[in-house]
Amino acid sequence: MNREIHKIDATDRALGRISTEIATLLRGKHKVTYMPHEDGGDIVEVSNYLKIKYTGNKLEQKKYYKHSGYPGGLKEETLKKKLERDPKFVLRNAVLHMLPDNKLRKEQIKRLKFIESK
């Protein structure tokens, strides 16, 4: 299997728009030989992921939740704080939830690479 390398510049592009493009490339849906049960996707390298555009009031209103498993253990974090702490998480999480929830998902998300911009 020959995997191409796609370089994507995320500067001034909306999070959802760029996530769908990345998910399509990781799955291989852009290829003529696409089959849903085979992992025929390509490698995607994203640069300038810190310059992604967030529309509306998402920075203050969008929340990410996690639960410790104990009663009262629900923690929430806004998009703004999440970006300060781990900027790669936001794009990776958006792409991850656009991939199918099956055995291929783990291998596909491994091919998403982040290039540090200068």
N, C-alpha and C positions, 0 to 999 in steps of 0.2 A: 504494500500500500504506500503510495507516494503522497505525503502530506505537504501541501504548500504552506508557506508562511505569509500571513496577511498582516500588514502593519496598518493600524488604525490610529489616527490622530483625533483625540477626544476634545480638542479645544472648541469651546462654545457650541457644543452639541448637547441636546437634552439627554438625560439619563436613560429614559425608556427607549428612545429611538436608537441610541447606540447599543443598548443591551440586546435589543431584538436582532440587530445586525450581527453582533458577536455570537449570539446563540445559534443563529442560522448557519454561520460559518463553522462553529464547533460541531454541529450535528452533521454537516455535509449536505444540507438541503439544497444548496446552490449547484450541486453536481448532478449530472445526468444519471450517474450510477447510484443515486441515493436509494437506500432501503432502510426502513425504520428499525429493523432488527440488527443492522450492522453498524459498526462505528467507523464511518468513512469520512469523518470531519477533518478539518485542517487546524493548524496552529495559528493562534491569534495573538499578536503583540500589540498592546495598547500603550500609547505614549500620551503625555499631558493629561493624565486622568485627574489631576488636581484642578484642571480648568473646565470641568464639566459644568454645564449650565443647569441650574435648578430653577424651574419656573414657579410662579406663585409664591405662597408662603411656606413652601415645603421645608425650608431650613428650620423653622420654628415649630411647624405643625406635625410633620411626619415623625413617627416614633417607631423605634425598634424595641421589641420586647424579648425578654428571656426569663425563664423560671428556674429556680434552684431545685424544685421538687418538694420543697417544704412548704407548709402552710404560711401564707403571707410572703412568699419568696419571689413574687413577680417584680422584676426590675424593668424600668423603661428608660430609654435614652433618645434624645432628639437627634435628628439628622446632623445638625450643626456640631453637637458634641462628638458624635460618632466619627465625623470627618476629621475633627481635631485629633482624636485618639488613633483611628485606623482608617485612613482615606481609601485604601484598596478594598476594604470590606463592603462598602456601599455598592460599587460596581459589580464586584464578584457575587454578592448576594442577589442583586437584581438579575444577573445572568443565570445564576444557579437555579432560581425559581422559574426561569423560562425554559429550562431543560426538562425533559421527561423524568419522572421519579422512578427510575428503573436501574438495572445493573450497569448500564452504559454511562449514566450521569457522572459517576466519580471519575471515570477515565476521560470524559469529555472536558470537565472543568479543569483538569490538570493541564490541559493544553492552552489555558488562558494565562498569558504572561504579561507582566507589567514592566514597562521600560521607564527607568527614572529619567525625567526630563531635566535639562540643564538650564 
